[in-house]
Each structure stands twice: as C-alpha cells, then as structure tokens.
C-alpha cells in the first residue's frame, strides 16, 4: 500500500464516524462534514489505487 491509499482510507473512516455521530445526535452540519470527508477519502484512496496499478504494470514491463 502506498501513502495515498492509507491516508485515503483513514480519512474515509474518520468521515464515516463523523457522519454517523452527526446522524445520531441530529447535527446536520457534522453529518454533512463527515460525508464530505468520507468522499474525499474515497477519492484519495482511489488515486492511490491507480498509482499502485501503474507501478505494478511498470514493474511487470521492466521484468520482461
């Protein structure tokens, strides 16, 4: 795993917790902030996944 994958998944988890906490206490602002962080975390993790795939493909091409 690369840094973007790890950071993205951590942000996604933090966002999910904030979203759930906001929903539980009826704080729509906290719920929305959590949803936004969760979405940003997913995007960062996806970017990290893409980087990992490119790196793997490059390594396989070099090994041939």
C-alpha positions in Angstrom: 0.0 0.0 0.0 1.2 3.5 -0.8 0.7 6.7 1.3 -2.4 7.8 -0.7 -4.1 4.5 -0.2 -3.5 4.6 3.6 -4.3 8.3 4.1 -7.4 8.0 1.9 -8.8 5.0 3.9 -8.1 6.7 7.2 -9.9 9.9 6.1 -12.8 7.7 4.8 -13.1 6.0 8.1 -12.9 9.3 10.0 -15.6 10.8 7.8 -17.8 7.8 8.3 -17.5 8.1 12.1 -18.3 11.9 11.9 -21.3 11.2 9.6 -22.7 8.6 11.9 -22.2 10.7 15.0 -23.8 13.7 13.3 -26.8 11.5 12.3 -27.1 10.0 15.8 -27.2 13.4 17.6 -29.1 15.2 14.9 -26.3 17.6 13.9 -26.8 18.0 10.2 -23.6 20.1 9.9 -21.4 17.4 11.4 -23.2 14.7 9.3 -22.5 16.7 6.1 -18.9 17.3 7.1 -18.4 13.6 7.7 -20.0 12.8 4.4 -17.6 15.2 2.6 -14.6 13.8 4.4 -15.7 10.3 3.6 -16.0 11.2 -0.1 -12.6 12.9 -0.2 -11.0 9.9 1.5 -12.5 7.6 -1.1 -11.1 9.8 -3.9 -7.6 9.8 -2.3 -7.7 6.1 -1.9 -8.8 5.6 -5.5 -5.9 7.8 -6.6 -3.5 5.7 -4.5 -5.0 2.5 -6.1 -4.4 3.9 -9.5 -0.8 4.8 -8.7 -0.2 1.3 -7.4 -1.6 -0.3 -10.6 0.6 1.9 -12.7 3.6 1.0 -10.6 2.8 -2.7 -10.8 2.3 -2.5 -14.6 5.6 -0.7 -15.0 7.4 -3.2 -12.8 6.0 -6.1 -14.9 7.0 -4.4 -18.1 10.6 -3.9 -16.8 10.8 -7.5 -15.7 10.0 -8.9 -19.1 
